[in-house]
Amino acid sequence: FFFSWYSIMCIAAGGPVYRLISKEQAIIRAVATTLSLTQITSAATKALVRDMRITMHDEYGIGIAAPQVGAGAAIFVAFIPNNIAPDVKPMPETVFYNPTLSIVETGGYVEMWESCLTIPDKIGKVKRRGEVIVNYFNEKGEPRSIEAKGFTAAVLQHEHDHLN
């Protein structure tokens, strides 16, 4: 199965549920495993996603991918909080199962500062495509699609990169 249970660090006092994987570990660079409908809707996957969300919020992130917590599954969670910037539209917390990302060629590029939970205390300026479409499955295994621009497109590309 796609979980690497060695990475779990349950902290009873309310800390992150998972220890974040360092950038040196192979799972960060491996291609994530596509999930079946049965796996998407399983109790084990629901528990993984619940714990990913807790870890993301405990680490003050706006996105997290399964490989970052040692699970080789094609899953990421992302959200855009209210009031992050005047020109950025919020996005509710969304779980993306088996996401595929397509570039909108007419969307141009955006360049912005990014940070990553896997590389703490570092930020860098990254140039990304300005508009993308992400096709994915929701927690019920139903197909969904989102078109994103600017900051949101950059966040989705960043999280998607962790799966490839």
N, C-alpha and C positions, 0 to 999 in steps of 0.2 A: 504494500500500500504506500501512498505517497508521503506519509508522515515520517519525520525523523525525530523520534521521541527523545533522543539524547539531548535535543536542544531545549526541551521544556524546562522551565524553572518556575514552578509555582511559588508565589510569594504570598503567604497568608496575610501579611500586613498591608496588602493593597498595592504592591508594586506591579511592574509589568508581569503579565502571565508568561510571556516567553522572553528568553534572552535573545536579543537581536544578534544575528549572525554577522561576523566581521567580513569585510570585503575580501579577505584572503581565502575564505572557505570556498570550496569548489561548487557548492550548491548555488551560490550567488551567480556563477557564470554558466550554470547548466540550463538547458532548455526545460521549462516546466512541463509537467505531464498534463495532457488534456483529460478532463474528467468526464465520466459517463453521467447520464441523467441519474442513475442510481447513486453514484458518488456525490453528485451535487446536492441531492436531497437527503443524504444520510445524516444520521446523528453525529457521526465523527466529523464530517465537514462543517456542520452547523456549530459544533463546539470549537473547531479550529477558527472559524470566522469570528465567533463571539470573542475568543481570546485575542485574535489579531486586532479587533476593534479596541479592546481594552488596552492592549500594548500600544497601539497607535496614539490613543488619547493620553495615556500615561507619559509617552515620550513627546507630546505636543506636536505630533505630526498631522498632516492633512491627507496622507496616503500611506499605505503599507501593502507589500506584496508577500504572498506566502513564502517564497524563498528567503525572505529577510528573517523569518522565524524558524527556518530549517525545514519547511515543508515544500516539497517539490511540485506543488499543485499549481495549475494555471488559474490563480485567483488573486485579485487585488481589491482593496477597499480604498475609496477616495471620497473626499467632500471638500467643498469650498465654503468656508464659514461666512456668515453675514459680515459686512463691513470690513472685509480684508483689504479692499481698496475701492475708491469711489467708482471706478469704471469696471469692476469685476462683479459679475452676477453670481450669487451664491448657488451652490449645487448641493442637494441633500446627500447625506452619506449613502453611498451606493456600493454594492458588492458586484464585482464583475467576474463572472465565471467564464473560462475559456474565451477571453476577449481576443478579437482581431482588430487591428488598427489600420485604417486607410487614410492616406494623406489626401487632403483637398488641394489639388495643385494650384488653384487660384488664391489660396489662403496666405501666400507669402511666408514670411518668417517672423519670429519674435525672439528677442534676446533678453534674458533675465537672469537674475541671481537665483540659484537653486541650492538647496541643502538636501541631505539624505540621512535617514536614520541609520543606515549601514556605515556611514562615514561621519561619525559625530564630530562636532566642532569644526567642520570645514564647510565652506560655501564656495561656489564658483559660478562664473557667468557662462551660461549655456545658450546656444542658438538652436532653436527648434522650429518645426513647421508651425505656422500660425493657425491652421485649421485642420481638424481631424474628424473622422467618423469612427466610433468604436462600436462594433457589433459584439454582443455578449449574451450570456444567459443569466437570468435572475435566480434567486434562491429556490424558485419552484421549477426551474429548468425551462422557463419560457424565454424565447428569443426577444432581445431588446436591442435598441440602437440609440446612440446619442451622438449629436454633432456638437463639437466644442471649438471655441475660438480663444485665441490669446492665452491668458494665464491658465484657464481651465484646460485648454489643449496641451499646454506644457506639462501640467500635472499628470494628465492621463498618459502622455508619452513617457514621462519619467517612470511611472508605476509599471507601464507595459514593458519598458526596457528590462525590468527585473525578471520578467518571464522568459526572455529570449537570451 
